[in-house]
Amino acid sequence: MTLSSFLLIITLVIPLSLVILKKIRMDVASLLIVCSLGIMQALGLPILGRPNAPQEAVKAISGFAQPVIITLIALFIITNSLERSGIPRWFAHRILKLGGGKINLYIALFALISAGLSLFMNTLAAGALLLPTAMEFARITNIKPSKLLIPVAYGTLLGGSATYFSTANMIINDLLKIADPSQAGLGILAFTPTGGLIAIAGIIFLWLAGNRLLPDRESSLEQNQARLTGSQLEDFYSLGDRLWEANILPSSPLKNLTIRDSRIGMMWGVAVAAIQNGREEYTLPYPDYILTGRDKILLVGREDKVLSMKELGLEITPVAEGVHLTPRGIRVVEIVLTPHSKLQGNTLKELSFRQRFGVNIVGIRRLNRSYRTDIGDMVLTFGDSLLVVGDEDQINRLKHYNDFILLEPNPADQPINKRVGLITGLTLLAAIIVSILGFPVYLSMLSGAVVIILLKATTIEEAYHSIHWQTIFLIGGMYSVSIGMIHTGLAESFGHSLLTITSPLGSLGLAAGAYLLSVLLTQIMGSQITALVTGPITIGAAITLGINPQAIAVATAIGCSASFLTPFAHPVNVMVIGPGNYRFRDFARVGWFLTIISFIMLMIGMIAFWKL
């Protein structure tokens, strides 16, 4: 073993040991490895490049410029927009009906759906697409995300072993064609029989044993789960007790007046929460909205105040019990005055709150009591919380003020935003299709993210907040380890040693060795780079020994997809770490079972379908 190889092993083992001992986080360990390898190369050691070539230390950070990083950033933006549309909530409710309340079945369903998606699209994209649905499902059922997100990740990996469209599988296919001598490539269904066996067995295992093996841990995003929904927030302010529906009669003097000119809030002390127009759609009471005889006004106020408005030509009835604004598409949030707020000591009327901030206040909570009538005349004080109705742009602007803190509710009961859902869905579908046709995945997904921002399905601020930087740092940092293993010759040396042991065992022995070699290296290097390292070794060995190189190529590729043992073995594993609040050992606890199951099914597949 060379000095460079030894230093690389030490640089890898020490940070990962600290992770296992819970001394540092995985992303911190990744950055520590980057710095260590870069410093050694800068000092002249041949870790990442030629000896005495400090300029090649830049390779330590080259992982942050890899296509997978761009793909991940784009997918975070796209899935954030998809989540805002409400489509994941729709899927989550459908899965809830299918599972019948059994957590084992829910685990299997998420693994099955993610495996099915990965048959036709990039593995990472499949995981990113299902992640919001899994999180929403966790909110609905109170099942911990840690029970669902590893099945999502592993489901995509299991499905990826059965499809040609997995990146590692395509790389192995290309390596067959450029082997010496050149070999016939693999057909589009070459991976399906053997990979299908593995996927089925893996999903059945997760169904039967997943609940026992997966951690039951509070999510790092538990605060998001603990938020009240909009409907619950309305109930907290007892809004339904003061909610009324007013039809505008033909003789009403309010006809053809704007909301501003009607002066309903100013004259009667009630708030206009929403308008139901003639198309049966609910809209916000914008000041310039012109009332017509087809409109229904949703009012918030005390009974005597509201009923006295009949003299304005209104037919007034109480809204049915249990009816809320949020499911009708009206966005409700809560703001709390800060200790040094300049709004204290003033009334909403004195502040011209509606004109100044562009939103309606429909309730005030003070101590343990809610107020919904004549709230415009109440003097605001520290500790007051206000129930706000407004559109997305208006509410987003409130975040920039220092006089109050904005508390957004859980969006679980909001209706599907058809416009955002249509834009995001069609954009994602187009990106997937062009990727399948051969266009670079990173470029198609990045283009999709840009389109979504330009069409205002999401804002650039929300796009920045949607990026999981822990994932980015972990993947970008670990890429330097792959460079080091290749450059120091550690990967090739390890590969030849393993094949030397397994090759004398015959064709099945070589297939087993190819699988195990790929499995072990992919836990550190990632599947794409592992395929480039192990593919030439295993295919060359098969040609030399006169063993079917296509069969060995399939075994090698499937080993690259068996990224079950470590969180950084595949980007889809990294992606679920934060939302699931996973630890290093959580992946190994489930992953070693799946690795063995995959090995057994691979051997069966090699015998049944490849006649080894």
C-alpha positions in Angstrom: 0.0 0.0 0.0 1.4 3.4 -1.0 1.6 6.4 1.4 -1.1 8.2 -0.6 -3.5 5.2 -0.3 -2.8 5.0 3.5 -3.4 8.7 4.0 -6.7 8.5 2.0 -8.0 5.7 4.1 -7.1 7.5 7.3 -8.7 10.7 6.0 -11.9 8.8 5.3 -12.0 6.6 8.4 -11.5 9.2 11.1 -14.4 11.6 10.1 -16.8 8.7 9.4 -15.9 7.2 12.8 -16.8 10.6 14.4 -20.1 10.5 12.5 -20.9 7.0 13.8 -20.0 8.1 17.4 -22.4 11.1 16.9 -19.5 13.6 17.4 -20.1 15.5 14.1 -22.8 15.6 11.4 -22.3 13.8 8.1 -22.2 17.0 6.1 -19.5 18.4 8.4 -17.5 15.2 8.0 -17.8 15.5 4.2 -16.4 19.1 4.3 -13.6 17.9 6.7 -12.6 15.3 4.1 -12.6 17.9 1.4 -10.3 20.2 3.3 -8.0 17.4 4.4 -7.5 16.0 0.9 -7.2 19.4 -0.6 -4.5 20.4 1.9 -2.5 17.2 1.3 -2.5 17.8 -2.4 -1.6 21.4 -1.9 1.4 20.3 0.1 2.6 18.2 -2.8 1.3 14.7 -1.9 -0.2 12.8 -4.9 -3.7 12.3 -3.4 -5.9 13.9 -6.0 -3.4 14.5 -8.8 0.3 14.5 -9.7 2.9 14.8 -7.0 4.2 18.3 -6.3 1.2 19.8 -8.2 -0.5 22.0 -5.6 -2.7 23.5 -8.4 -4.5 20.2 -8.6 -5.8 20.7 -5.0 -8.8 22.3 -6.8 -10.0 18.8 -7.5 -11.1 18.6 -3.8 -14.0 20.9 -4.5 -14.7 19.7 -8.1 -17.6 17.7 -6.7 -19.6 20.9 -6.3 -19.5 21.4 -10.0 -20.8 17.9 -10.9 -24.0 17.5 -12.9 -25.6 15.7 -9.9 -25.4 18.9 -7.8 -27.2 20.9 -10.5 -29.7 18.2 -10.9 -30.4 18.1 -7.1 -30.8 21.9 -6.9 -33.2 21.9 -9.8 -35.2 19.1 -8.3 -35.4 20.8 -4.9 -37.0 23.8 -6.7 -39.3 21.7 -8.8 -40.6 19.6 -5.9 -41.0 22.7 -3.8 -43.3 24.1 -6.4 -45.1 20.8 -6.7 -45.6 20.8 -2.9 -47.1 24.3 -3.1 -49.6 23.1 -5.7 -51.2 20.7 -3.3 -50.8 17.7 -5.6 -48.7 15.7 -3.1 -51.6 16.1 -0.6 -53.9 14.6 -3.2 -51.6 11.6 -3.6 -51.1 11.3 0.1 -54.9 11.0 0.7 -55.2 8.3 -2.1 -52.3 6.3 -0.5 -54.1 6.6 2.9 -57.1 4.9 1.4 -55.1 2.1 -0.1 -53.2 1.3 3.1 -56.1 0.7 5.3 -54.4 2.1 8.3 -51.6 -0.5 8.4 -48.1 1.0 8.6 -46.4 -2.0 7.1 -48.6 -1.7 4.0 -47.9 2.1 3.8 -44.1 1.3 3.9 -44.5 -1.2 1.0 -46.7 1.1 -1.0 -44.2 4.0 -0.9 -41.4 1.6 -1.8 -43.5 0.1 -4.6 -44.6 3.5 -6.1 -41.0 4.9 -6.0 -39.7 1.7 -7.6 -42.4 2.0 -10.3 -41.4 5.6 -11.0 -37.7 4.8 -11.2 -38.4 2.3 -14.0 -39.2 5.2 -16.3 -37.3 8.2 -15.0 -34.0 9.1 -13.3 -33.7 7.5 -9.8 -33.0 10.8 -8.2 -36.0 12.5 -9.9 -38.3 9.7 -8.8 -37.2 10.1 -5.2 -37.5 13.9 -5.3 -41.0 13.6 -6.8 -42.3 11.3 -4.1 -40.6 13.0 -1.1 -43.2 15.8 -0.7 -46.0 13.2 -0.8 -44.3 11.1 1.9 -43.9 14.2 4.1 -47.5 15.2 3.6 -48.6 11.7 4.4 -46.6 11.8 7.6 -48.4 15.0 8.6 -51.8 13.5 7.9 -51.3 10.2 9.7 -48.8 11.2 12.4 -46.5 8.4 11.2 -42.9 9.5 11.6 -41.2 10.4 8.3 -38.3 8.2 9.3 -40.7 5.2 8.7 -41.4 6.3 5.1 -38.4 8.1 3.6 -35.9 5.2 3.5 -38.5 3.1 1.8 -38.9 5.9 -0.8 -35.1 6.0 -1.3 -34.6 2.3 -1.4 -37.6 1.8 -3.6 -36.1 4.0 -6.2 -32.8 2.0 -6.0 -34.6 -1.3 -6.3 -36.5 -0.1 -9.3 -33.3 1.4 -10.8 -31.8 -2.1 -10.8 -34.5 -3.3 -13.2 -34.4 -0.6 -15.8 -32.0 0.4 -18.6 -32.5 4.1 -17.7 -30.5 4.0 -14.5 -27.2 6.0 -15.1 -24.9 3.2 -13.9 -26.7 0.7 -16.1 -26.2 2.9 -19.2 -22.6 3.3 -18.3 -22.0 -0.4 -18.1 -23.8 -0.9 -21.4 -21.4 1.6 -23.0 -18.4 -0.1 -21.4 -19.4 -3.4 -23.1 -19.2 -1.7 -26.5 -15.7 -0.3 -26.0 -14.2 -3.4 -24.4 -11.3 -5.2 -26.1 -12.6 -6.9 -28.1 -15.8 -5.0 -28.5 -18.9 -6.8 -27.1 -22.6 -6.6 -28.0 -24.5 -4.1 -25.9 -27.4 -4.9 -23.6 -31.0 -4.5 -24.7 -33.4 -2.1 -23.1 -35.0 -5.0 -21.1 -31.8 -6.8 -20.3 -31.9 -5.7 -16.6 -35.6 -6.2 -16.1 -35.8 -10.0 -15.3 -33.0 -10.1 -12.8 -33.5 -6.6 -11.5 -37.3 -7.3 -11.3 -36.7 -10.3 -9.0 -34.5 -8.1 -6.7 -37.1 -5.3 -6.7 -40.0 -7.6 -5.8 -38.0 -9.4 -3.1 -36.8 -6.1 -1.6 -40.3 -4.5 -1.5 -41.7 -7.7 0.2 -38.9 -7.5 2.7 -39.7 -3.8 3.5 -43.4 -4.8 3.8 -42.7 -7.5 6.3 -39.8 -6.2 8.3 -39.5 -2.5 7.5 -41.6 -1.3 10.5 -39.4 -3.2 13.0 -36.1 -2.0 11.4 -36.8 1.6 10.5 -36.3 4.2 13.3 -39.3 5.8 14.9 -37.7 9.2 15.3 -39.0 12.8 15.4 -38.3 14.6 12.2 -35.8 17.5 12.0 -38.8 19.2 10.3 -41.1 18.3 13.2 -41.9 22.0 13.7 -43.6 22.0 10.3 -45.7 19.0 11.3 -46.7 20.6 14.6 -48.2 23.7 12.9 -52.0 24.1 12.9 -53.7 23.9 9.5 -55.6 26.9 8.3 -58.9 25.3 9.4 -57.6 24.6 12.8 -56.3 28.2 13.0 -59.8 29.5 12.2 -61.3 27.3 14.9 -58.6 28.6 17.4 -59.9 32.1 16.7 -63.5 30.8 16.8 -64.1 32.4 13.4 -66.9 30.0 12.5 -69.0 31.4 15.4 -69.0 34.7 13.6 -69.1 33.7 10.0 -72.0 34.8 7.8 -73.0 34.6 4.2 -74.7 37.7 2.7 -76.5 37.6 -0.7 -76.7 41.0 -2.5 -80.4 41.6 -3.4 -81.4 43.4 -6.6 -82.4 46.5 -4.6 -79.2 46.7 -2.6 -77.3 50.1 -2.8 -74.0 48.1 -2.6 -74.5 46.9 -6.2 -71.7 48.2 -8.5 -69.8 49.7 -5.6 -66.2 48.7 -4.8 -65.4 47.1 -1.5 -63.6 50.3 -0.6 -66.6 52.5 -1.4 -69.0 50.2 0.5 -67.2 51.1 3.8 -68.6 47.9 5.3 -65.7 47.5 7.8 -65.6 51.2 8.7 -69.4 51.7 9.2 -70.5 48.4 10.6 -67.5 47.0 12.5 -67.5 43.7 10.6 -64.8 42.3 8.4 -65.2 41.1 4.8 -63.4 37.7 4.7 -64.1 36.6 1.1 -66.3 37.0 -1.9 -68.1 34.2 -3.7 -68.6 35.5 -7.3 -71.1 34.4 -9.8 -68.9 31.6 -11.1 -69.0 30.0 -7.6 -65.4 30.8 -7.0 -64.0 32.4 -3.9 -61.8 35.4 -4.1 -60.3 37.9 -1.6 -62.1 41.2 -1.0 -59.6 43.5 -2.8 -60.5 47.2 -2.3 -61.2 47.7 -6.0 -63.4 44.6 -6.4 -66.8 45.7 -7.8 -69.8 44.0 -6.1 -72.6 42.6 -8.3 -76.0 41.1 -7.7 -74.5 37.7 -8.3 -71.9 38.0 -5.4 -72.1 36.5 -2.0 -70.1 38.2 0.8 -68.6 36.2 3.6 -68.7 38.5 6.7 -67.1 38.1 10.1 -68.8 39.8 13.1 -71.2 39.6 16.0 -74.8 38.6 15.2 -76.4 42.0 16.1 -73.9 43.9 14.0 -74.2 41.6 10.9 -78.0 41.3 11.0 -78.4 45.1 11.2 -76.8 45.2 7.7 -80.0 43.9 6.2 -81.0 47.5 5.6 -78.3 47.5 2.9 -80.3 45.1 0.9 -78.5 42.0 2.0 -80.0 38.5 2.6 -77.9 37.2 5.6 -77.6 33.6 6.9 -75.1 32.0 9.2 -72.6 29.7 7.5 -73.1 26.1 8.3 -71.2 24.7 11.3 -67.8 23.3 10.4 -67.4 25.3 7.2 -64.0 27.0 6.9 -62.4 29.5 4.6 -59.1 27.6 4.0 -60.5 24.7 2.0 -62.3 27.2 -0.2 -58.9 28.6 -1.4 -58.7 31.6 1.0 -55.3 31.8 2.6 -55.2 32.4 6.3 -52.1 33.1 8.4 -51.3 34.4 11.9 -49.1 37.4 12.8 -47.8 38.1 16.3 -46.6 41.5 17.5 -43.0 41.7 18.5 -41.9 43.1 21.9 -40.7 46.4 20.3 -43.4 46.7 17.6 -44.2 50.2 16.6 -47.8 49.1 16.0 -48.4 48.8 19.8 -50.7 51.5 21.2 -52.5 52.1 17.9 -55.8 50.7 16.4 -56.0 49.1 13.1 -58.0 52.1 11.8 -55.4 54.5 13.1 -52.7 52.5 11.3 -54.7 52.3 8.1 -53.6 48.6 8.3 -55.5 47.4 5.2 -54.1 50.2 3.1 -50.6 49.9 4.5 -50.1 46.2 4.4 -52.7 45.1 1.9 -54.3 42.3 4.0 -57.5 41.9 6.0 -57.6 41.3 9.7 -60.5 39.0 10.6 -59.7 38.3 14.2 -57.5 39.3 17.2 -56.4 36.9 19.9 -55.6 38.5 23.3 -54.7 36.2 26.2 -57.3 33.4 26.0 -60.0 35.3 24.2 -60.8 35.9 20.5 -62.3 39.1 19.1 -63.9 39.3 15.7 -66.2 42.4 15.9 -65.1 46.0 16.0 -61.5 44.9 15.9 -60.6 48.0 13.9 -61.1 50.1 17.1 -59.0 47.8 19.4 -55.7 49.2 20.7 -53.0 46.7 19.8 -50.7 45.6 22.6 -47.7 43.2 23.0 -48.7 39.6 22.8 -51.7 40.2 20.5 -51.9 37.8 17.6 -53.9 38.7 14.4 -55.6 36.4 12.0 -54.8 37.6 8.5 -56.5 36.9 5.2 -54.6 37.8 2.0 -53.1 36.5 -1.2 -49.7 35.0 -1.6 -47.9 38.1 -2.6 -49.4 40.2 0.2 -48.6 37.6 2.8 -45.0 37.2 1.5 -44.5 41.0 1.9 -45.4 40.7 5.6 -42.3 38.6 6.1 -40.1 41.7 5.5 -41.6 43.8 8.4 -40.0 43.8 11.9 -43.1 44.8 13.8 -44.6 41.3 13.8 -43.7 37.6 13.3 -45.5 35.7 10.5 -46.7 32.2 11.5 -47.8 30.2 8.4 -50.2 27.3 9.0 -49.7 23.7 7.8 -51.0 23.7 4.2 -52.6 20.3 4.5 -56.2 21.5 4.1 -55.6 24.0 1.3 -57.1 23.1 -2.1 -55.0 22.2 -5.1 -53.6 25.2 -6.9 -54.5 24.1 -10.4 -52.3 26.7 -12.1 -49.2 25.9 -10.1 -49.9 22.2 -10.4 -50.4 22.3 -14.2 -47.3 24.4 -14.8 -45.1 22.3 -12.5 -46.5 18.9 -13.6 -46.2 19.7 -17.4 -42.7 21.1 -16.9 -41.5 18.1 -14.9 -43.1 15.7 -17.4 -41.3 17.5 -20.3 -38.0 17.4 -18.4 -38.4 13.7 -17.8 -39.3 12.9 -21.4 -36.4 14.8 -22.9 -34.1 13.1 -20.4 -35.3 9.7 -21.5 -34.7 10.7 -25.1 -31.0 11.4 -24.3 -30.9 15.1 -23.3 -28.6 15.6 -20.2 -30.7 15.2 -17.0 -29.0 18.1 -15.2 -29.8 20.5 -18.1 -33.4 19.3 -18.6 -34.1 19.6 -14.9 -32.4 23.0 -14.5 -34.3 24.3 -17.5 -37.5 23.1 -15.9 -36.7 24.9 -12.7 -36.0 28.1 -14.6 -39.3 27.8 -16.5 -41.2 27.3 -13.2 -39.6 30.5 -11.7 -40.3 32.5 -14.9 -43.9 31.4 -15.0 -44.2 32.4 -11.3 -45.2 28.9 -10.1 -42.7 29.7 -7.4 -40.6 32.7 -6.4 -36.8 33.0 -6.5 -36.8 33.5 -2.7 -38.8 30.2 -2.2 -36.4 28.5 -4.6 -33.4 29.5 -2.5 -35.1 28.3 0.7 -36.1 25.0 -0.9 -32.5 23.8 -1.4 -31.3 21.3 1.2 -27.7 22.4 1.7 -26.8 19.4 3.9 -27.4 17.3 0.8 -25.4 19.5 -1.4 -22.4 19.6 0.9 -22.5 15.9 1.5 -22.5 14.8 -2.1 -20.2 17.5 -3.3 -17.7 16.7 -0.6 -17.7 12.9 -1.0 -16.9 13.2 -4.7 -13.3 14.1 -3.7 -13.0 10.6 -2.1 -13.9 9.0 -5.4 -11.1 11.0 -7.2 -8.7 10.0 -4.5 -9.6 6.3 -4.7 -9.1 6.3 -8.5 -5.9 8.4 -8.6 -4.1 6.5 -5.8 -5.1 3.2 -7.4 -6.8 2.0 -4.3 -10.1 1.2 -6.1 -8.4 -0.8 -8.8 -6.2 -2.7 -6.4 -9.1 -3.6 -4.3 -11.1 -4.7 -7.3 -8.4 -7.0 -8.6 -7.9 -8.5 -5.2 -11.5 -9.4 -4.9 -11.8 -10.8 -8.4 -8.7 -12.9 -7.8 -10.5 -14.6 -4.9 -13.9 -15.1 -6.7 -12.8 -15.9 -10.3 -11.7 -19.5 -9.6 -15.2 -20.3 -8.4 -16.5 -20.2 -12.0 -19.0 -18.1 -13.8 -21.3 -17.7 -10.7 -18.2 -16.8 -8.6 -17.2 -14.1 -11.1 -20.8 -12.7 -11.0 -20.8 -12.7 -7.2 -17.4 -11.0 -7.2 -18.6 -8.4 -9.7 -21.6 -7.7 -7.5 -19.7 -7.5 -4.2 -17.0 -5.3 -5.7 -19.6 -2.8 -7.0 -21.6 -2.9 -3.7 -18.6 -2.2 -1.6 -17.2 0.6 -3.7 -20.5 2.3 -4.4 -21.0 2.8 -0.6 -18.1 5.3 -0.8 -17.8 6.4 -4.4 -21.4 6.5 -5.6 -22.9 4.3 -8.3 -21.9 6.3 -11.4 -18.2 6.5 -10.6 -18.2 2.9 -9.3 -19.5 1.8 -12.6 -16.7 3.5 -14.4 -14.1 1.9 -12.1 -15.5 -1.7 -11.7 -17.0 -2.1 -15.2 -13.7 -2.4 -17.1 -12.3 -4.7 -14.4 -15.2 -7.2 -14.3 -16.0 -7.1 -18.1 -12.3 -7.6 -18.9 -12.2 -10.6 -16.5 -15.3 -12.2 -18.1 -13.7 -11.9 -21.6 -10.4 -13.4 -20.4 -12.1 -16.3 -18.7 -14.6 -16.9 -21.5 -17.7 -16.1 -19.4 -20.7 -14.3 -20.8 -19.6 -10.6 -20.5 -23.2 -9.4 -20.7 -24.3 -11.4 -17.7 -21.3 -10.1 -15.7 -22.1 -6.6 -16.8 -25.6 -6.9 -15.5 -24.3 -8.2 -12.1 -21.8 -5.3 -12.0 -24.5 -2.7 -12.7 -27.0 -4.2 -10.2 -24.2 -4.0 -7.6 -23.9 -0.3 -8.4 -27.6 0.1 -7.6 -27.4 -1.7 -4.3 -26.5 1.6 -2.5 -28.1 0.5 0.7 -25.4 0.5 3.4 -24.4 4.2 3.7 -26.3 7.4 3.4 -23.8 8.9 0.9 -23.9 5.8 -1.4 -26.5 7.5 -3.6 -27.8 11.1 -3.8 -31.4 9.8 -3.2 -30.2 8.5 0.2 -28.7 11.9 1.0 -31.8 13.7 0.0 -33.9 12.0 2.8 -31.4 12.4 5.6 -32.6 15.8 6.8 -36.4 15.3 6.5 -36.2 11.9 8.1 -33.6 13.0 10.7 -31.7 9.8 10.0 -28.4 8.7 11.4 -25.6 6.8 9.8 -26.5 3.5 11.3 -30.1 3.7 10.2 -29.2 3.0 6.6 -26.9 0.1 7.5 -29.5 -1.5 9.8 -31.9 -1.9 6.9 -29.4 -1.9 4.1 -27.4 -5.0 4.9 -30.6 -7.1 4.7 -31.4 -5.7 1.3 -27.8 -6.2 0.2 -28.0 -9.9 1.0 -31.5 -10.3 -0.5 -30.3 -8.6 -3.7 -27.3 -10.9 -3.8 -29.5 -14.0 -3.4 -31.9 -12.8 -6.1 -29.0 -11.9 -8.4 -27.6 -15.4 -8.2 -31.1 -16.9 -8.9 -31.4 -14.5 -11.8 -28.0 -15.4 -13.2 -28.9 -19.0 -13.2 -32.5 -18.6 -14.5 -32.1 -15.9 -17.1 -28.4 -15.9 -18.0 -27.7 -19.7 -17.7 -24.5 -19.2 -15.6 
